[in-house]
Amino acid sequence: MNNQIQLYSLVKKLYQANFWEDYWDNDIIGIQLPNREDPIFISILGKAEQNVGILIYRNLEELSYFFETSKRAESREFSSVMEMLQTQKCISLKFEDRQEIPKEEYRKIKASGITFRGKKAWPVFTDYKPGYYPFTIAEDEVPFLVDVFEKLLETANDFRNSLQLYEKEQAIYKILMRTYKKDGLYEDGLYVVPETILEGILDDETDYAPIKLTEFEMKRARGQKMKNTVWELDIDFVEVPVVPEGGGRPMFPSLLIVADTKDGEIICSEFIEPRDVEKIQRIVIQLILAQNGRPPKIVIDADRHFKIAAYLEKMLTTLDIELVSIQKLPLLSVVKEDMLEYFKD
């Protein structure tokens, strides 16, 4: 039996098992496979919403995205669908109506020979990754999913009688975990989710980046006088996906944009690679030189404080420029709305 036949055969069994009748989406199931370092974490959808399905978090780092999404959804912090996409990192299996199935997904289902019929009964796989458009799963993920679904069928069924664990108040967050050994045997237990994971997205950018520029560049910028103005600065994804020149998965380009609030003008608008710290720092330095002066203060969106501060905090401190977070950038929020309409047209 080839991988695709195995996959859709297991998907049909999962659909028939109706785990969403018993599990809430936060009743996380942990499965430790013998050939993987981190456990895999499963969230079952359907009891709290109309659509049914399964979310597969491949490691602890991805699980942190689950808690980030839950935390922000509860406090209604998401201002757009795009913002929500940036807190999703997982493989999704959802069951949809036949007419909602993408052509490529339908072709794979038909090729497998496994039949699906009925309302909200057709499987759709989606890979979510921040910065990229939700996309079909890669072929090399299929063996992994087959392995996970084989274990999930028996594990989720066995754990149905232990779900009262999630109904109790817990001082620490525990989940039901099954650990498989190489000989096929397993042990059941409780897994304590690390506190850092519960706090949300594990961002390796939270350590402030060092100054990547030369001392000569910094000296030139420090030599500029302070100007009576404030800059607004933002680094955010453009909500229109772009296919890379070589083809492949569509991505959301990142835009660094800076406005001078005194003149009410955009002084920088440039696409960047989000982790290109040197380029980001150099753009700010070049702006200071082009504007013949340093702003005493740069304000940024509070939702992106940690990311932007990681790139610029040390450099701006050296230049005696204060980095301040506010809830909404008055000028850039309007400009970005106009830019989005432009890209859509």
DOKELO-74625 format. One record per residue: x, z, y of N, C-alpha, C in turn; residue in one letter; residue number from 1. Coordinates in steps of 0.1 Angstrom, whole numbers. Atoms other than C-alpha are relative to their C-alpha. Example, Ala and Ser with C-alpha at 12.3 -4.5 7.8 and 13.67 -1.06 7.14 Angstrom:
BEGIN
ATOM  n_px  n_pz  n_py ca_px ca_pz ca_py  c_px  c_pz  c_py aa   i
ATOM     9     0   -12   123    78   -45     9     0    12  A   1
ATOM    -9     0   -11   137    71   -11    -8     8    11  S   2
***
This chain:
BEGIN
ATOM  n_px  n_pz  n_py ca_px ca_pz ca_py  c_px  c_pz  c_py aa   i
ATOM     9     0   -12     0     0     0     9     0    12  M   1
ATOM    -8     0   -12    15   -10    33    -4    10    10  N   2
ATOM     2   -11    -9    18    13    63   -14    -1     8  N   3
ATOM    13     2    -7   -12    -2    82   -12     4    -8  Q   4
ATOM    11    -3     9   -35     1    52    -1    15    -2  I   5
ATOM     0   -15     1   -24    37    47    -5     7    12  Q   6
ATOM     4    -6   -13   -28    45    84   -15     0     1  L   7
ATOM    14     1    -3   -64    32    87    -8     7   -11  Y   8
ATOM     7    -8    11   -74    47    53    -1    14     4  S   9
ATOM     0   -14    -4   -63    81    65    -9     2    13  L  10
ATOM     8    -1   -12   -80    75    99   -15     1    -4  V  11
ATOM    14     0     4  -113    68    82    -3    14    -7  K  12
ATOM     2   -14     6  -109   101    61    -1    10    11  K  13
ATOM     0   -10   -11  -102   120    93   -14    -1     8  L  14
ATOM    13     1    -6  -133   106   109   -11     6    -8  Y  15
ATOM    10    -5     9  -154   115    79     1    15    -1  Q  16
ATOM    -2   -14     1  -140   150    79    -7     8    11  A  17
ATOM     7    -6   -12  -157   158   113     6    13     4  N  18
ATOM    -6   -13    -4  -132   184   123    -4     5    13  F  19
ATOM     4    -3   -13  -145   183   158   -13     8     0  W  20
ATOM    11    -9     0  -176   201   146     4    15     0  E  21
ATOM    -5   -14     1  -155   233   141    11     3    10  D  22
ATOM   -12    -3    -9  -124   229   163    -4    -3    15  Y  23
ATOM     0     3   -14  -123   232   201    13    -7     3  W  24
ATOM   -13     7    -4   -96   211   219    12     9     1  D  25
ATOM   -12   -10    -2   -75   243   225     3     8   -13  N  26
ATOM    -3    -6    13   -76   253   188    12    -8    -6  D  27
ATOM   -12     9     4   -41   238   184     4     3   -15  I  28
ATOM    -5    -1    14   -29   231   148    15    -3     1  I  29
ATOM   -15     3     1     9   233   142     3    -5   -14  G  30
ATOM    -5     5    13    25   213   114    15    -3     1  I  31
ATOM   -15     1     0    62   216   107     4    -9   -12  Q  32
ATOM    -4     9    11    75   186    87    15     3    -3  L  33
ATOM   -13    -4     4   107   191    67    11    -8     7  P  34
ATOM   -10    10    -6   125   161    84     0     0    15  N  35
ATOM     0     0   -15   118   171   120     4    14     5  R  36
ATOM    -4   -12    -6   133   197   143   -11     9     5  E  37
ATOM    12    -7    -6   102   206   163   -12    -1    -8  D  38
ATOM    14     2     6    67   212   149    -7   -11     8  P  39
ATOM     9     9    -6    40   187   156   -13     8     3  I  40
ATOM    11    -8    -4    10   200   175   -12   -10     1  F  41
ATOM    12     9     0   -26   186   171   -11     7     7  I  42
ATOM    13    -5    -7   -56   190   194   -11    -9    -4  S  43
ATOM    11     7     5   -89   179   181   -11    -1    11  I  44
ATOM    10     1   -10  -114   165   206   -14    -3    -5  L  45
ATOM    14     4     4  -152   162   204   -10    11     2  G  46
ATOM    10   -10    -1  -168   196   204    -3     3    15  K  47
ATOM     2    -3   -14  -164   200   242    -3   -12     8  A  48
ATOM     2    12    -8  -169   164   252    -7   -11    -9  E  49
ATOM     7    11     7  -187   132   242     9    -7   -10  Q  50
ATOM    -8     8     8  -158   113   228     7     9   -10  N  51
ATOM    -7    -7    11  -142   124   195    14    -7    -2  V  52
ATOM   -13     6     3  -106   120   185    11    11    -2  G  53
ATOM   -11    -9     3   -72   136   180    12    -3    10  I  54
ATOM   -12     2    -8   -42   141   203    12     6    -8  L  55
ATOM   -12    -4     8    -7   143   186    11     2    10  I  56
ATOM   -11    -4    -8    20   161   205    12     1    -9  Y  57
ATOM   -10     1    10    53   152   188    11    11     0  R  58
ATOM   -10   -11    -1    74   182   199    -4    10    11  N  59
ATOM     4   -11    -9    74   213   221     0    -6    14  L  60
ATOM     0     5   -13    83   193   252   -14    -7     3  E  61
ATOM    13     6    -2    51   172   248   -11    10     0  E  62
ATOM    10   -10    -1    31   203   241    -2     6    14  L  63
ATOM     1    -6   -13    40   216   275    -9    -9     9  S  64
ATOM     9     8    -8    21   186   289   -15     3    -3  Y  65
ATOM    13    -5     4   -10   198   270    -5    11     9  F  66
ATOM     3   -12    -8    -9   231   288     0    -3    15  F  67
ATOM     0     4   -15    -1   215   322   -14    -7     3  E  68
ATOM    13     7    -2   -32   192   318   -11    10     0  T  69
ATOM    11   -10     1   -54   221   308     0     9    12  S  70
ATOM    -1    -9   -12   -42   243   336    -5    -6    12  K  71
ATOM     4     7   -12   -47   218   363   -14    -5    -1  R  72
ATOM    14     4     1   -80   206   349   -10    11     3  A  73
ATOM     8   -12    -2   -94   241   349    -1     4    15  E  74
ATOM     0    -3   -15   -84   246   386    -4   -12     8  S  75
ATOM     4    12    -7   -95   211   395    10    -5    10  R  76
ATOM   -11     4    -9   -62   202   410     3   -15     0  E  77
ATOM    -3    15     0   -62   165   400    -8    -7    11  F  78
ATOM     7     8   -11   -69   143   430    -3   -14    -4  S  79
ATOM     2    13     4   -69   111   410     2    -2   -15  S  80
ATOM    -3     3    14   -69    95   375    15    -2    -2  V  81
ATOM   -14     3     0   -33    84   383     8    13    -2  M  82
ATOM    -7   -13     0   -22   120   389    -2     7   -14  E  83
ATOM     2    -6    13   -38   131   356     9    -7   -11  M  84
ATOM    -9     8    10   -19   103   337    14     6     0  L  85
ATOM   -14    -5     0    14   119   348     1    13    -7  Q  86
ATOM    -1   -12     7     5   150   329    -4    -2   -15  T  87
ATOM     3     3    14    -2   132   296    12    -6    -7  Q  88
ATOM   -11     5     8    25   127   270    -3     3   -15  K  89
ATOM     4    -2    14    12   122   235    -5   -13    -6  C  90
ATOM     7    11     6    -3    98   210   -15     4    -2  I  91
ATOM    14    -3     1   -41    96   212    -7    -9   -10  S  92
ATOM     9     8     9   -65    85   185   -14     4     4  L  93
ATOM    14    -3    -4  -100    82   198    -9   -10    -7  K  94
ATOM     9     8     7  -131    67   182   -10    -6    11  F  95
ATOM     8     6   -11  -150    42   204   -10   -10    -7  E  96
ATOM     9    11     4  -178    16   201     7   -13    -3  D  97
ATOM    -6    13     4  -170   -18   186     4    -8    12  R  98
ATOM    -3     9   -11  -172   -36   219    10     5    10  Q  99
ATOM   -11    -6    -8  -147   -12   235    13    -1    -6  E 100
ATOM   -13     1     7  -120   -19   210     9   -12     6  I 101
ATOM    -9    11    -5   -90   -39   225     2   -10   -12  P 102
ATOM    -1    11    10   -85   -73   207    12     3   -10  K 103
ATOM   -11    -3     8   -51   -62   194    -3    11   -10  E 104
ATOM     4   -11     9   -65   -30   179   -10    -5   -11  E 105
ATOM    10     6    10   -94   -49   163     7    -9   -10  Y 106
ATOM    -8     9     9   -69   -74   148     6     9   -11  R 107
ATOM    -7    -9     9   -50   -45   132    -9     6   -10  K 108
ATOM    10    -6     9   -81   -29   118    -5   -10   -11  I 109
ATOM     5    11     9   -94   -62   103    11    -3   -11  K 110
ATOM   -11     3     9   -59   -69    88     2    11   -11  A 111
ATOM    -2   -11     9   -59   -35    71   -10    -1   -12  S 112
ATOM    10     1    10   -91   -43    52    -9    13    -1  G 113
ATOM     8   -12    -1  -105    -8    60   -12    -2     9  I 114
ATOM    12     2    -8  -140    -9    73    -5    12     8  T 115
ATOM     5   -10    -9  -154    10   102   -14    -5     6  F 116
ATOM    13     4    -5  -191     9   112    -7    12     8  R 117
ATOM     8   -10    -7  -214    27   136     5     3    15  G 118
ATOM    -3    -3   -14  -214    41   171    11    10     1  K 119
ATOM   -11    -9    -2  -182    58   183     7     2   -13  K 120
ATOM    -6    -1    13  -166    51   149    12    -9    -2  A 121
ATOM   -11    10     1  -139    25   157    13     7     6  W 122
ATOM   -12    -7    -5  -103    39   160     8    -8    11  P 123
ATOM    -9     6   -10   -81    32   191    12     9     2  V 124
ATOM   -13    -8    -2   -45    44   193     5    -3    14  F 125
ATOM    -6     2   -13   -29    49   227    12    10     1  T 126
ATOM   -11    -8    -3     5    61   236     1     3    15  D 127
ATOM    -1    -4   -13     7    81   268    14     5     4  Y 128
ATOM   -13    -4    -4    39    85   287     0    -1    16  K 129
ATOM     0     0   -15    43    95   324     9   -11     6  P 130
ATOM    -7    11    -6    53    66   346    -3   -13    -6  G 131
ATOM     3    12     7    40    41   322   -15    -2    -2  Y 132
ATOM    15     3     3     6    24   316    -3     4   -14  Y 133
ATOM     4    -4    13   -13    38   286     1   -13    -9  P 134
ATOM    -3    12     7    -2    14   258    -2     2   -15  F 135
ATOM     2    -1    15    -7     6   221    13     6    -6  T 136
ATOM   -11    -7     7    15    26   197    10   -11    -5  I 137
ATOM   -10     9     6    48    11   186     0     0   -15  A 138
ATOM     0     1    15    52    -1   150     7    11    -7  E 139
ATOM    -8   -11     7    78    25   143    -6    14     0  D 140
ATOM     8   -12     0    53    52   150    -9     1   -12  E 141
ATOM    10     0    11    31    42   121     4     8   -12  V 142
ATOM    -4    -9    12    51    59    92    -1    14     4  P 143
ATOM     1   -13    -4    52    90   113   -15     5     0  F 144
ATOM    14    -4    -1    14    90   119    -6     1   -14  L 145
ATOM     5    -1    14     8    84    82     4    13    -6  V 146
ATOM    -5   -13     5    29   114    73    -8    12     7  D 147
ATOM     8   -11    -7    11   136   100   -14     0    -5  V 148
ATOM    14     0     4   -24   125    90    -2     5   -14  F 149
ATOM     1    -6    14   -18   132    53     0    15     0  E 150
ATOM    -1   -14    -1    -8   167    62   -12     6     8  K 151
ATOM    11    -5    -9   -35   171    89   -13     2    -8  L 152
ATOM    12     0     7   -63   163    65    -2    13    -8  L 153
ATOM     1   -12     8   -55   192    42     1    13     8  E 154
ATOM    -3   -12    -8   -42   216    68   -12     4     9  T 155
ATOM    12    -3    -8   -72   213    92   -12     5    -8  A 156
ATOM    11    -5     9   -96   217    63     2    14    -4  N 157
ATOM    -3   -14     5   -78   248    50    -1    10    12  D 158
ATOM     0    -9   -11   -76   263    85   -14     3     6  F 159
ATOM    13    -2    -6  -113   260    92    -5    14    -1  R 160
ATOM     4   -14     2  -118   295    78     7    10     8  N 161
ATOM    -9    -9    -7   -92   310   101    -2    -2    15  S 162
ATOM     1     4   -14  -105   297   135    -4    12     9  L 163
ATOM     3   -12    -8  -116   332   145    12     5     8  Q 164
ATOM   -12    -4    -7   -80   337   155     0    -4    15  L 165
ATOM     0     6   -13   -86   315   186   -11     7     9  Y 166
ATOM    11    -6    -7  -117   335   196     4    14     6  E 167
ATOM    -5   -13    -4   -97   367   201     9    -1    12  K 168
ATOM    -9    -1   -11   -79   377   232    14     3    -5  E 169
ATOM   -14    -1     5   -42   373   226    10     3    12  Q 170
ATOM   -10    -3   -10   -14   390   246    10   -11     0  A 171
ATOM    -9    12     0     8   361   235    -8   -11    -7  I 172
ATOM     7    12     5    -4   326   226     5    -4   -14  Y 173
ATOM    -3     3    14    -4   321   188    -8   -12    -5  K 174
ATOM     7    11     7   -14   290   168     2     1   -15  I 175
ATOM    -2     1    14   -20   284   132    10   -11    -4  L 176
ATOM   -11     9     3    10   268   117     2    -2   -15  M 177
ATOM    -3     2    14    17   252    83    14    -7     0  R 178
ATOM   -14     5     1    54   246    74     2    -6   -14  T 179
ATOM    -2     7    13    61   220    47    15     0    -3  Y 180
ATOM   -13     1     5    92   221    26     3   -13    -7  K 181
ATOM    -4    13     6   111   192    11    -6    -2   -14  K 182
ATOM     5     2    14    97   199   -24   -16    -2     1  D 183
ATOM    15     2    -1    61   195   -10    -8    13     1  G 184
ATOM     7   -13    -2    53   232   -10    -1     3    15  L 185
ATOM     2    -4   -14    42   249    22    -2    15     2  Y 186
ATOM     3   -13    -3    39   282    39    -9     0    13  E 187
ATOM     9    -1   -12    11   292    64     4    12     8  D 188
ATOM    -3   -11    -8    17   315    93    -5    -2    14  G 189
ATOM     4     1   -14    13   320   130    13    -4     8  L 190
ATOM   -11     4    -9    35   303   156    -2     5    14  Y 191
ATOM     1    -5   -13    41   320   189     6   -11    10  V 192
ATOM    -4    10   -10    42   294   217     9     6    11  V 193
ATOM    -8    -5   -10    71   300   240    -6     0    14  P 194
ATOM     7    -2   -13    61   312   275     3   -12     9  E 195
ATOM    -4    12    -8    80   283   291    -9   -12    -3  T 196
ATOM     8    11     4    58   259   272   -14     2     6  I 197
ATOM    13    -3    -5    26   277   283    -1    -2    15  L 198
ATOM     0     2   -14    36   274   319    -2   -14     5  E 199
ATOM     2    14    -4    33   236   318    12    -8    -2  G 200
ATOM   -10    10     3    55   206   320    14     6     1  I 201
ATOM   -14    -3     0    91   212   311     7   -11     7  L 202
ATOM    -7    11    -8   109   193   338    15     3     2  D 203
ATOM   -14    -3     0   146   190   334     6    -3    14  D 204
ATOM    -5     3   -14   148   181   371    -1    13     9  E 205
ATOM     2   -12    -8   140   217   382    14     6     5  T 206
ATOM   -13    -4    -5   178   224   385     3   -10    11  D 207
ATOM    -3     8   -11   188   212   419    12    -9    -2  Y 208
ATOM   -11     9     2   209   181   418    11     2    10  A 209
ATOM   -11    -1   -10   244   182   433     0   -11    10  P 210
ATOM    -1    10   -10   252   162   463     9   -12    -6  I 211
ATOM    -6    12     7   261   127   449     8    -8    10  K 212
ATOM    -6     8    -9   274   113   481    15     4     4  L 213
ATOM   -14    -4    -4   310   112   495     0     9    12  T 214
ATOM    -1    -9   -11   322   137   520     0    -8    13  E 215
ATOM     1     9   -12   326   108   545   -14    -2     4  F 216
ATOM    14     2    -3   289   100   542    -7    12     6  E 217
ATOM     6   -13    -4   279   136   546     5     3    14  M 218
ATOM    -5    -3   -13   302   140   576    -6    -8    11  K 219
ATOM     6     9   -10   287   110   594   -14     5     3  R 220
ATOM    14    -4    -2   252   124   588     0    13     8  A 221
ATOM    -1   -13    -7   262   159   600     3    -2    15  R 222
ATOM    -4     2   -14   276   144   632   -12    -5     8  G 223
ATOM    12     5    -8   241   131   642    -7    12     6  Q 224
ATOM     7   -11    -7   222   153   667   -13     2    -6  K 225
ATOM    13    -3     4   190   170   659   -10    -6    10  M 226
ATOM    11     6    -8   159   151   671   -13     8     0  K 227
ATOM    13    -8    -1   126   166   682   -11    -8    -7  N 228
ATOM    10     7     9   106   152   653    -1     7   -13  T 229
ATOM     1    -5    14    94   159   618    -3   -13    -8  V 230
ATOM     2    11     9    96   135   589   -10     4   -11  W 231
ATOM     8    -2    12    70   132   561     7    -8   -11  E 232
ATOM    -7     7    10    86   122   528    -8     2   -13  L 233
ATOM     7    -1    13    70   114   494     6    -9    -9  D 234
ATOM    -4     9    11    81   100   461   -12     1   -10  I 235
ATOM    12     0     9    51    89   440    -1   -13    -7  D 236
ATOM     3    13     7    39    63   416   -10    -8     7  F 237
ATOM    10     9    -6    21    33   429   -10    -3   -11  V 238
ATOM    10     0    10   -12    31   411    -3   -14    -6  E 239
ATOM     2    13     5    -8    -5   401    11    -3   -10  V 240
ATOM   -11     2    10    11   -12   368     7   -14     2  P 241
ATOM    -8    12    -2    39   -38   369     7    -2   -13  V 242
ATOM    -7     4    13    52   -57   338    15    -3     4  V 243
ATOM   -14     3    -3    91   -56   338     3   -14    -2  P 244
ATOM    -3    14     1   108   -89   342     3    -5   -14  E 245
ATOM    -2     4    14   119   -90   306   -12     2    -9  G 246
ATOM    12    -3     8    84   -81   294     0    14    -5  G 247
ATOM     1   -14     5    73   -50   276   -11     8     6  G 248
ATOM    10   -10    -4    53   -20   285    -1     0    15  R 249
ATOM     2    -1   -15    38   -21   320     3    14     5  P 250
ATOM    -4   -13    -5    51     7   342    -6     1    14  M 251
ATOM     4    -2   -13    40    23   374    13     2     9  F 252
ATOM   -12    -2    -8    68    18   400    -1    12     9  P 253
ATOM    -1   -11   -10    80    47   421     3    -5    14  S 254
ATOM    -2     4   -14    79    44   458     5    12     8  L 255
ATOM    -5   -10    -9   100    65   482    -4    -5    14  L 256
ATOM     5     4   -13    83    65   516     2    11    10  I 257
ATOM    -3   -10   -10    92    83   548    -7    -5    13  V 258
ATOM     6     3   -13    73    85   581     5    10    11  A 259
ATOM    -3    -8   -11    83    98   615   -13     4     7  D 260
ATOM    13    -5    -5    54   119   627    -1    -1    15  T 261
ATOM     1     0   -15    64   118   664    -4   -14     5  K 262
ATOM     4    14    -4    61    80   666   -12    -5    -9  D 263
ATOM    11     5     9    35    77   638     4   -12    -7  G 264
ATOM    -4    12     6    56    51   621     6     2   -14  E 265
ATOM    -7    -1    12    68    44   586    14    -5     2  I 266
ATOM   -14     4    -2   106    43   587     7    -4   -13  I 267
ATOM    -6     4    13   113    37   550   -11    -2   -10  C 268
ATOM     9     3    11    94    22   521     7    -8   -10  S 269
ATOM    -9     7    10   115    14   490    -3     4   -14  E 270
ATOM     2    -3    14   109    12   453    13     5    -6  F 271
ATOM   -12    -7     5   133    34   433    -2     3   -15  I 272
ATOM     1    -6    13   141    46   398    -1    15     3  E 273
ATOM     3   -14    -3   127    81   398    12    10    -2  P 274
ATOM   -11    -9     3   159    97   384    14    -4     6  R 275
ATOM   -12     5    -6   184    78   405     3     9    12  D 276
ATOM    -3   -10   -10   195   108   425     9    -5    11  V 277
ATOM   -10     5   -10   224    91   442    -7    -9    10  E 278
ATOM     7    10    -9   202    63   456   -10     7     9  K 279
ATOM    10    -7    -8   175    87   468     7     8    11  I 280
ATOM    -7    -7   -10   200   108   486     6    -9    11  Q 281
ATOM    -7     9    -9   218    78   501   -11    -6     9  R 282
ATOM    10     5    -8   185    64   514    -3     9    12  I 283
ATOM     3   -10   -11   178    96   534    12     0    10  V 284
ATOM   -12     0    -9   214    96   548     0   -13     8  I 285
ATOM     0    12    -8   211    60   558   -12     0    11  Q 286
ATOM    10    -2   -10   178    68   575     4     8    12  L 287
ATOM    -5    -8   -11   194    95   595     9    -8    10  I 288
ATOM    -9     8    -8   221    71   607    -8   -11     7  L 289
ATOM     8    11    -6   196    43   614    -9     6    12  A 290
ATOM     9    -6   -10   174    67   634     8     8    11  Q 291
ATOM    -8    -6   -10   204    81   653    -3    15     2  N 292
ATOM     3   -14    -2   195   117   646    -6     6   -13  G 293
ATOM     6    -7    12   185   143   620   -13     7     4  R 294
ATOM    12    -8    -3   150   158   618     3    14    -4  P 295
ATOM    -3   -14     4   151   196   618    -9     4   -12  P 296
ATOM     9    -3    11   123   195   592    -5   -12    -7  K 297
ATOM     6    10     8   111   173   564   -11     6    -8  I 298
ATOM    11    -6     8    77   180   549    -4    -9   -12  V 299
ATOM     3     7    12    67   170   514   -13     6    -6  I 300
ATOM    13    -4     7    35   172   492     3    12   -10  D 301
ATOM    -3   -12     8    33   206   475    -1    -3   -15  A 302
ATOM     1     3    14    23   190   442    13    -6    -6  D 303
ATOM   -12     6     5    56   172   440    13     8     6  R 304
ATOM   -11    -8    -6    78   200   455    12     1    -9  H 305
ATOM   -11    -2     9    99   207   425     8   -13    -3  F 306
ATOM    -7    13     2   107   170   418     8    -4    12  K 307
ATOM    -7     5   -12   116   161   454    11    10     4  I 308
ATOM   -10   -10    -3   134   194   460    13    -1    -9  A 309
ATOM   -11     2     9   155   188   429    10   -11     5  A 310
ATOM    -9    11    -5   168   156   444     7     3    13  Y 311
ATOM    -5     0   -14   173   166   480     4    14     6  L 312
ATOM    -2   -13    -6   174   204   485    14     3     4  E 313
ATOM   -14    -3    -3   212   209   483     5    -8    12  K 314
ATOM    -5     9   -11   219   179   505    -6     3    13  M 315
ATOM     6    -3   -12   194   188   531     4    13     6  L 316
ATOM    -5   -13    -5   205   224   533    14    -1     7  T 317
ATOM   -13     2    -6   240   212   540    -1    -7    14  T 318
ATOM     2     7   -12   226   191   568    -9     8    10  L 319
ATOM     8    -9    -8   206   221   582   -14    -6     3  D 320
ATOM    14     5    -1   173   203   575    -8     8    -9  I 321
ATOM     9    -8     8   145   224   563   -10    -9    -8  E 322
ATOM     9     8     8   124   211   534   -13     9    -2  L 323
ATOM    12    -9     0    88   224   537   -11    -7    -8  V 324
ATOM    12     5     8    58   219   513   -13     3     7  S 325
ATOM    13    -2    -5    23   214   525   -10    -6    -9  I 326
ATOM    10     4    10    -9   207   507    -3   -15     1  Q 327
ATOM     3    15    -2   -15   172   522     8    -5    12  K 328
ATOM    -7     7   -10     7   149   542    -9    -7     9  L 329
ATOM    10     7    -9   -14   139   573     2   -15     1  P 330
ATOM    -2    14    -3     2   106   580     1    -8   -13  L 331
ATOM    -2     7    12    14    95   545   -12    -1    -9  L 332
ATOM    12     0     8   -19   103   528    -8   -12     4  S 333
ATOM     8    11    -5   -36    77   550     7   -13    -3  V 334
ATOM    -8    12     2    -8    52   547    -1    -4   -15  V 335
ATOM    -1     3    14    -7    54   509   -14    -6    -5  K 336
ATOM    13     6     3   -45    47   507     0   -14     4  E 337
ATOM     0    14    -5   -40    16   528     9    -9    -9  D 338
ATOM    -9     8     9   -11     5   506    -6    -3   -13  M 339
ATOM     6     3    13   -30     9   474   -11   -11     1  L 340
ATOM    10    11    -1   -58   -13   487     7   -14     1  E 341
ATOM    -8    13    -1   -31   -39   496     4    -5   -14  Y 342
ATOM    -5     4    13   -17   -38   461   -11    -5    -9  F 343
ATOM    11     4     9   -51   -41   445    -5   -15     4  K 344
ATOM     3    13    -4   -58   -72   466    10   -11    -4  D 345
***
